[in-house]
């Protein structure tokens, strides 16, 4: 055989080997990837469903019972004190529109009598604040939350810390 024939045969063998090697690597890589995904999914399912308990993380050691979640504490009793109805005429630019407001304050029962005595001051604070609110502020969809938070804070300042827990708006109508 001549050198040219041997070189051609060597090149053909190299090309055949080079062509077959990537196919084997590609199939092996694909098989390994599929196996890894299946094993990972199986391990996740076994751990998540409780079939297997891991000794680290939140699961604790195998054989130990999971800690029970404590029962929710009963709600502390609260009393509700009505504020009464307030009708506020909005200024001339509003076209003599009226705002009707009524609400209740959630009061700690130990301080109910004290808060009842302060009811005229609470009505004054609510009335004063609502008169200062502009019509364009009332048109905003998020206005109710801001107004409620502002009124609650003002009422808590008047009544003292820890006496009024919340303000419930029962009527808020713009005519």
C-alpha positions in Angstrom: 0.0 0.0 0.0 1.1 3.4 -0.7 1.4 6.3 1.7 -1.5 8.1 0.1 -3.8 5.1 0.6 -2.7 4.6 4.2 -3.3 8.3 4.9 -6.8 8.1 3.3 -7.7 5.1 5.3 -6.3 6.7 8.5 -8.4 9.8 7.8 -11.5 7.7 7.2 -11.0 5.9 10.5 -10.4 9.1 12.4 -13.5 10.6 10.8 -15.6 7.5 11.7 -14.3 7.6 15.3 -14.9 11.4 15.6 -18.4 11.0 14.2 -19.3 8.1 16.6 -17.9 9.6 19.8 -20.2 12.7 20.0 -23.3 10.5 19.5 -22.3 8.3 22.5 -21.5 11.4 24.6 -24.8 13.0 23.6 -26.9 9.9 24.5 -25.0 9.5 27.8 -25.5 13.1 28.7 -29.2 13.0 27.9 -29.6 9.8 29.9 -27.8 11.2 32.9 -29.8 14.4 32.8 -33.2 12.5 32.7 -32.0 10.2 35.5 -31.0 13.2 37.6 -34.3 14.9 37.1 -36.3 11.7 38.0 -34.2 11.0 41.1 -34.5 14.6 42.3 -38.3 14.6 41.7 -38.6 11.2 43.5 -36.6 12.5 46.5 -38.6 15.7 46.7 -41.9 13.7 46.6 -40.7 11.3 49.3 -39.6 14.1 51.6 -42.5 16.3 51.0 -45.1 13.6 51.5 -43.5 12.5 54.8 -42.3 9.1 53.6 -38.8 10.1 54.5 -37.7 12.3 57.4 -34.4 14.1 57.1 -32.2 14.6 60.2 -31.5 18.2 59.3 -33.7 21.2 58.6 -37.1 21.4 60.1 -38.0 17.7 60.0 -36.1 16.5 63.1 -34.7 13.0 63.5 -36.6 9.9 62.2 -38.8 8.4 64.9 -39.5 11.6 66.7 -43.0 13.1 66.4 -43.3 16.5 64.8 -43.9 19.3 67.3 -47.6 20.2 67.6 -48.6 23.7 66.6 -50.1 25.4 69.6 -53.8 26.2 69.6 -54.6 29.8 68.8 -55.2 31.9 71.9 -58.7 33.0 72.4 -59.4 36.6 71.3 -59.3 39.0 74.2 -62.8 40.5 74.8 -63.3 43.9 73.3 -66.2 46.3 73.5 -67.5 48.4 70.7 -68.5 52.0 71.4 -70.4 53.8 68.6 -69.2 57.3 67.6 -72.5 58.4 66.3 -73.5 59.8 62.9 -71.6 62.8 61.5 -72.7 64.8 58.5 -70.2 67.2 57.1 -70.9 69.7 54.4 -68.0 70.0 52.0 -67.0 73.5 50.9 -68.4 75.6 48.0 -66.1 74.2 45.3 -67.6 70.8 46.0 -71.1 72.1 45.1 -72.4 71.8 48.7 -71.9 68.0 48.8 -72.2 66.2 52.1 -70.2 63.4 53.7 -72.1 61.1 56.0 -69.9 59.2 58.4 -70.5 56.8 61.3 -68.2 54.4 63.0 -67.4 52.5 66.1 -64.2 52.3 68.2 -63.0 48.9 69.5 -62.2 49.6 73.2 -60.4 47.6 75.8 -63.2 46.6 78.3 -61.2 47.8 81.3 -61.2 51.4 79.9 -64.7 51.5 78.4 -66.0 54.0 81.0 -63.0 56.3 80.5 -63.4 56.2 76.7 -67.1 56.9 77.0 -66.3 60.1 78.9 -64.0 61.1 76.1 -66.6 60.6 73.4 -67.2 64.3 72.8 -63.5 64.9 72.3 -63.3 61.9 69.8 -66.2 63.3 67.8 -64.5 66.7 67.7 -61.3 65.1 66.4 -63.2 63.1 63.8 -65.3 66.1 62.7 -62.2 68.4 62.5 -60.2 66.0 60.4 -63.0 65.2 58.0 -63.7 68.9 57.4 -60.1 69.3 56.4 -60.2 66.5 53.8 -60.6 67.7 50.3 -63.1 66.3 47.8 -60.3 65.2 45.4 -58.8 63.2 48.3 -62.2 61.4 48.9 -62.4 60.4 45.2 -59.2 58.3 45.5 -60.0 54.6 45.9 -57.3 54.2 48.6 -58.6 57.2 50.5 -60.7 55.1 52.9 -57.6 53.3 54.3 -55.7 56.5 54.8 -58.6 58.3 56.4 -59.3 55.4 58.7 -55.6 55.3 59.8 -55.5 59.0 60.4 -58.7 59.0 62.4 -57.6 56.0 64.5 -54.3 57.7 65.4 -56.0 60.9 66.4 -58.6 59.0 68.5 -55.8 57.0 70.2 -54.0 60.3 71.1 -57.2 61.7 72.7 -58.0 58.5 74.6 -54.5 57.5 75.7 -52.3 54.6 74.7 -53.8 51.0 74.9 -57.4 52.0 75.3 -58.7 52.1 71.7 -57.6 49.2 69.6 -59.3 49.9 66.2 -61.8 52.1 64.4 -64.5 50.5 62.4 -66.1 52.7 59.7 -69.8 51.6 59.4 -71.0 54.4 57.1 -69.0 56.5 54.7 -71.3 58.1 52.0 -70.6 61.1 49.8 -73.8 62.7 48.6 
